Amino acid sequence: MEIDFNPSQMQAPRINPTVKAPGATSDSTMSEAPAPQGMAELQRKLNELALTRPEKMAAARSVIADVKYPPNELLDGISHLLAIHLKE
């Protein structure tokens, strides 16, 4: 994605991705390339893998449950900054 911050500025010329460089291979040779061997086997093994590790999730839950957020030090720092700006 490209963001244009100055719409009144002239657009820089862009390279057309459909234009082939001299000596490039034709589309017919690229589309006829055979699929990699064993792709179905690889996909089957990937589908069998668990997306999360239960032992790591249990450890994370116990750590998250014990944490007090936000910590008192952070709240104290924010309150001191607010007090300094209110005095000014």
JOLIN-V32829 format. One record per residue. N is the residue number from 0. SS is DSSP state (hx for helix, st for strand, lp for the rest). PHI is phi in radians with two decimals (NA if undefined). Layout:
BEGIN
n,ss,phi
N,SS,PHI
N,SS,PHI
END
This chain:
BEGIN
n,ss,phi
0,lp,NA
1,lp,-2.09
2,lp,-1.87
3,lp,-1.76
4,lp,-1.43
5,lp,-2.25
6,lp,-1.15
7,lp,-1.41
8,lp,-1.33
9,lp,-1.15
10,lp,-1.31
11,lp,-1.28
12,lp,-1.11
13,lp,-1.89
14,lp,-1.43
15,lp,-1.39
16,lp,-1.22
17,lp,-1.48
18,lp,-1.36
19,lp,-1.61
20,lp,-1.31
21,lp,-1.04
22,lp,1.45
23,lp,-1.30
24,lp,-1.29
25,lp,-1.37
26,hx,-1.12
27,hx,-1.15
28,hx,-1.30
29,hx,-1.31
30,hx,-1.33
31,lp,-1.58
32,lp,-1.13
33,lp,-1.24
34,lp,-1.19
35,lp,-1.04
36,lp,-1.20
37,lp,1.38
38,hx,-1.13
39,hx,-1.14
40,hx,-1.14
41,hx,-1.10
42,hx,-1.10
43,hx,-1.12
44,hx,-1.16
45,hx,-1.13
46,hx,-1.18
47,hx,-1.39
48,lp,-1.20
49,lp,-1.33
50,lp,-1.36
51,lp,-2.30
52,lp,-1.79
53,hx,-1.00
54,hx,-1.17
55,hx,-1.27
56,hx,-1.13
57,hx,-1.13
58,hx,-1.12
59,hx,-1.15
60,hx,-1.09
61,hx,-1.18
62,hx,-1.22
63,hx,-1.15
64,hx,-1.17
65,hx,-1.52
66,lp,-1.49
67,lp,-1.67
68,lp,-2.17
69,lp,-1.33
70,lp,-1.14
71,hx,-1.05
72,hx,-1.09
73,hx,-1.17
74,hx,-1.12
75,hx,-1.11
76,hx,-1.09
77,hx,-1.16
78,hx,-1.15
79,hx,-1.15
80,hx,-1.12
81,hx,-1.11
82,hx,-1.12
83,hx,-1.12
84,hx,-1.27
85,hx,-1.30
86,hx,-1.27
87,lp,-1.33
END
